[in-house]
Every structure is written in C-alpha cells, then in structure tokens.
Amino acid sequence: MEFYDVINKRRTVREFLDKEVDFETIKRILEAGYKTPTWNHNRNWHFIILKTDEEKEAILEYAKKKSSKFDEEKYLNIPRPYPITLGQKMFAHAMPRQYSMLEDAPYVIIPVFRSKDVSGGSFSKLNPFATIWCSIENIFLAATAEGLACSMRIPADEEHDDVKKKLKVPATYMMPVFIGVGYADPSEKELEQTAPDFEKQLHFGSWK
C-alpha cells in the first residue's frame, strides 16, 4: 500500500470481524512503533499483549461498566440549543462500544512508557508522552498497511492506576492507551469526519 493511501485509509474502528490475526503481523506492527524518533534515544517502551478473553476481561472492568450505562439514542436526542455536532455524534457511537471494541479485538496492545507523571511545569516534561504517541501513530499506520485496523481507549485516571496494578507495571511507567487490533467489520457505520479548510489553517511568518 502506498504511503499516502495508508494515511488516507487509517481510521479508528470500534467493531471487528471474528477473524484471527497472525502474531507475526502483530510483531511487525510493534516493530514499526520502535522506529519512532525518541527524545532520550533510549526507546524504553514496552508493549503488553493481551490475547485471551480472560486476560482482556481482567483489565476491562471499568470500560465495561461505563459502556453498559451509556444510552446512545438518549444522548443523541437530548434537546440542544444548537444542531448536534460531529464530535457529539462520534461520542455517542464510541461510548457504548468502549468495552466491546477491545474485548472483540483479536489482540489488545498496551504501550507502556517511562514517566512517573505528565503534569505541567514545563513543556520538556511532556517529551516522554509526546514520543510514545509518535510510536502509537506508527502502530496505527503499520496496522493499516497490513490491512488491519485499530480501536483506541484512553484510560481514565482511576482506571489507569487499577489496570497498571493488575498488570504489575513498574511504578515509574505509565500506560497512555489500550489498542485493539484486528480486521475491521466493513458493516460498521462510518461517521462523517470534520473537514476543515486546510488552506485557511496555514500561517506564514506569524499567526496574522
């Protein structure tokens, strides 16, 4: 697949086919994540790989609880003083699938990076966070190039700490996201995306 085809085809999905994925493909995808530039030149990232239903069930308790309580139709039909936004439509589609989009994926990948916290104070403190997200995007693009797709859940604070403990992740590491990897279900509803006027968002020399 050509590079720009991969860029244009890459998207987050929330429904997967019941179809196995060869682990050698998963390894290639994760190796692509390691090709990312890193601020400290150490590439001290680790990837926790979950395959079995039991492994996934153990860490998805919070996601399961949140998704089961969300009423998609009720949310979409809340009276609003303005037309519903594309972001709100996406939220309504994503929330009830926070559990199933990981549980149904053949693999769940959890990137782990070294950083005690990502609190403010200086932009340089965000370097570990920025570089792991570059790695995550490489993973998404590599999965797309392999004909696969990814779901993505960013854990809430208490969820992060609970799952980190269950997975015995060292105290000096953090988990930015849970990634489901598999074959996208082509019947999943594909929501409209925001399409800004790209030319108007280019600034030369200064903002104005």
Wavefront OBJ file of the C-alpha trace (Angstrom):
o trace
v 0.000 0.000 0.000
v 1.374 3.437 -0.936
v 2.225 5.758 1.944
v -0.469 8.363 1.272
v -3.021 5.608 0.739
v -2.188 4.402 4.259
v -2.564 7.936 5.650
v -5.947 8.383 3.981
v -7.212 4.913 4.890
v -6.140 4.967 8.565
v -9.063 5.428 10.948
v -10.170 4.318 14.382
v -12.716 1.487 14.318
v -14.932 0.080 17.054
v -16.222 -3.145 15.531
v -14.105 -6.114 14.416
v -14.656 -9.286 12.447
v -14.327 -12.605 14.258
v -11.129 -13.392 12.379
v -7.726 -14.382 13.715
v -4.628 -12.253 13.161
v -1.232 -13.858 12.673
v 1.103 -12.913 15.528
v 3.996 -12.321 13.112
v 1.908 -9.460 11.723
v 1.452 -8.050 15.227
v 5.219 -8.204 15.732
v 5.846 -6.260 12.508
v 3.346 -3.622 13.626
v 5.010 -3.224 17.016
v 8.465 -3.103 15.440
v 7.195 -0.181 13.353
v 6.361 1.529 16.636
v 10.002 1.211 17.607
v 11.102 3.145 14.509
v 9.728 6.342 16.036
v 12.187 9.114 16.990
v 12.594 9.408 20.744
v 13.579 12.360 22.883
v 16.098 10.452 25.051
v 17.345 7.969 22.423
v 16.566 5.057 24.737
v 13.314 3.764 23.259
v 12.425 2.452 26.688
v 8.924 1.468 25.627
v 7.327 -1.867 26.406
v 4.166 -3.431 24.981
v 1.828 -5.636 26.994
v -0.054 -8.001 24.669
v -3.411 -9.445 25.681
v -4.896 -12.287 23.654
v -7.265 -14.420 25.723
v -10.752 -13.465 26.855
v -9.638 -13.882 30.454
v -6.703 -11.506 30.033
v -8.873 -8.859 28.416
v -11.777 -9.273 30.826
v -9.451 -8.709 33.778
v -8.472 -5.207 32.675
v -11.701 -4.024 31.032
v -13.941 -3.864 34.093
v -14.051 -0.049 34.101
v -14.719 0.174 30.354
v -17.465 -2.432 30.623
v -19.200 -0.537 33.407
v -19.046 2.801 31.581
v -20.233 1.454 28.234
v -23.135 -0.507 29.742
v -24.548 2.631 31.350
v -24.420 4.770 28.211
v -27.675 5.190 26.241
v -26.710 6.139 22.692
v -30.205 7.088 21.494
v -30.952 9.119 24.613
v -27.711 11.061 24.218
v -28.322 11.748 20.516
v -31.815 13.064 21.250
v -31.004 15.397 24.143
v -32.658 18.791 23.431
v -29.891 21.178 22.384
v -29.997 24.905 21.537
v -27.827 24.129 18.515
v -27.529 21.339 15.908
v -25.742 18.271 17.200
v -22.046 18.365 16.320
v -19.975 15.735 14.535
v -17.964 15.330 17.732
v -21.109 14.570 19.731
v -22.234 12.027 17.133
v -18.835 10.344 17.347
v -19.019 10.337 21.157
v -22.452 8.698 21.020
v -21.131 5.982 18.691
v -17.936 5.370 20.653
v -19.121 5.286 24.261
v -21.327 2.168 24.197
v -18.508 0.319 22.408
v -15.674 1.130 24.821
v -15.723 -2.436 26.095
v -16.665 -4.448 23.004
v -14.147 -2.657 20.741
v -11.361 -4.131 22.884
v -12.937 -7.381 24.044
v -13.808 -8.357 20.443
v -10.369 -7.457 19.046
v -8.075 -10.461 18.489
v -5.290 -8.597 20.282
v -5.158 -5.759 22.784
v -1.862 -3.889 22.881
v -0.960 -1.671 25.842
v 2.075 0.576 25.241
v 3.981 1.397 28.409
v 6.429 4.300 28.653
v 8.731 5.508 31.399
v 7.368 8.569 33.173
v 6.095 8.987 36.712
v 3.536 11.590 35.617
v 2.732 14.022 32.816
v 1.894 17.023 34.978
v 2.688 20.537 33.799
v 5.506 22.845 34.807
v 7.448 22.823 31.564
v 6.888 21.513 28.076
v 10.024 19.388 28.324
v 8.264 17.209 30.908
v 5.884 16.136 28.130
v 8.700 14.694 25.993
v 8.138 11.066 27.108
v 4.400 11.448 26.482
v 4.926 13.020 23.061
v 7.292 10.331 21.846
v 5.139 7.401 22.943
v 2.272 8.899 20.961
v 4.513 9.082 17.906
v 5.116 5.357 18.432
v 1.377 4.738 18.780
v 0.670 6.501 15.499
v 3.308 4.364 13.765
v 1.458 1.332 15.115
v -1.838 2.597 13.702
v -0.275 3.281 10.307
v 1.513 -0.075 10.217
v -1.718 -1.870 11.103
v -3.460 -0.058 8.247
v -0.686 -1.038 5.826
v -1.196 -4.672 6.894
v -4.918 -4.472 6.088
v -5.868 -4.291 9.769
v -7.441 -1.589 11.916
v -7.233 -0.361 15.495
v -9.573 0.762 18.233
v -8.307 3.037 20.970
v -9.305 3.701 24.570
v -7.507 6.281 26.703
v -7.908 5.110 30.312
v -9.410 7.346 32.989
v -7.158 8.183 35.951
v -8.530 5.592 38.372
v -8.795 3.049 35.565
v -5.161 3.633 34.616
v -3.942 3.053 38.152
v -6.112 -0.021 38.672
v -5.074 -1.682 35.412
v -1.440 -0.742 35.991
v -1.583 -2.572 39.316
v -3.290 -5.631 37.825
v -0.683 -5.874 35.072
v 2.185 -5.372 37.556
v 3.572 -2.397 35.633
v 6.515 -0.722 37.456
v 5.750 2.471 39.363
v 7.897 4.611 37.043
v 5.888 3.674 33.936
v 2.557 4.846 32.524
v 0.009 3.421 30.060
v -1.377 6.066 27.666
v -3.848 3.910 25.744
v -5.373 0.470 25.178
v -5.294 -0.518 21.487
v -7.475 -3.198 19.919
v -6.039 -4.695 16.707
v -7.913 -6.800 14.187
v -9.833 -6.856 10.920
v -12.385 -4.052 10.746
v -16.012 -5.026 10.331
v -16.941 -3.411 6.967
v -20.565 -3.112 8.099
v -19.691 -0.701 10.929
v -21.305 2.678 10.448
v -18.649 5.154 9.311
v -19.415 8.572 10.733
v -18.722 11.832 8.947
v -15.418 13.470 9.839
v -14.677 17.161 10.292
v -13.156 18.553 7.104
v -11.625 21.978 7.838
v -10.498 24.328 5.093
v -6.842 23.311 5.130
v -5.621 26.400 3.261
v -7.140 28.702 5.891
v -5.193 26.946 8.615
v -1.793 27.713 7.104
v 0.054 30.691 8.608
v 3.233 32.179 7.150
v 5.664 34.138 9.314
v 3.176 34.593 12.162
v -0.430 33.821 13.066
v -1.666 37.003 11.377
l 1 2 3 4 5 6 7 8 9 10 11 12 13 14 15 16 17 18 19 20 21 22 23 24 25 26 27 28 29 30 31 32 33 34 35 36 37 38 39 40 41 42 43 44 45 46 47 48 49 50 51 52 53 54 55 56 57 58 59 60 61 62 63 64 65 66 67 68 69 70 71 72 73 74 75 76 77 78 79 80 81 82 83 84 85 86 87 88 89 90 91 92 93 94 95 96 97 98 99 100 101 102 103 104 105 106 107 108 109 110 111 112 113 114 115 116 117 118 119 120 121 122 123 124 125 126 127 128 129 130 131 132 133 134 135 136 137 138 139 140 141 142 143 144 145 146 147 148 149 150 151 152 153 154 155 156 157 158 159 160 161 162 163 164 165 166 167 168 169 170 171 172 173 174 175 176 177 178 179 180 181 182 183 184 185 186 187 188 189 190 191 192 193 194 195 196 197 198 199 200 201 202 203 204 205 206 207 208
